[in-house]
């Protein structure tokens, strides 16, 4: 099991405009662009964590931009594409899963995510496939 490095992620604005969006929400923790996130029971956006098969493993989408706790945030859902790893270490066609660490993706299934939420479509880019609910 290995976490997938997220370095300087950059959203593809064309796909983001067409992807489902959750707007008008507030960050419940510090967030970074491209982090897998969920809306918690307080209605705040927090990092997903699949270390257990519970509500924390849910992923509603990815954070659209960096935000500190309390700031407004938009979450993008399935169909959004982003440059996730500028070093080019992704394997095209591989499925990515919510990791057992806050706001990270993993290249193998985890306790809380056995189906995967994203796919690498190039050595640098991923596309979000589905929420983990």
Phi, psi and omega in degrees: 000130180219131175293146180268124183295129175253105179235122181049056181296151183219120180288142171277108187296330179296313179288328180296324180296331183264345183282152174301142182230143171248112182240173180076021180254164177244145176288132177263359179202170175290131184236155176237154177305133176086357179291135170294128185224165177220161174266122184274182184292349175266001182079016179255153180270123182227159179296142173282151178210115186260033177290341175222160178272075182218189183300332180294336181280348180296146175227120178268345180160204180238150178293133183284336184197170175293144177207144173265160181309132180097342180279154175295147180213147173249142179246129177260140183254205185307140177101343180284138180249143176211148172283113189259325185223100184293341181282350175076035183261008178278153176259111181306136180091350181281146178273142179242146188237156171297129184278167176273039177212147184304122171067028182237163174248156181230155180268001174228160182297155181235170181306318183267356179214100180258354183254335181094150183237347184211167177223139173285127181250355172201184179289346181238336190251149173232163172231138178281127184266314187201157171285160175251101183237000000 
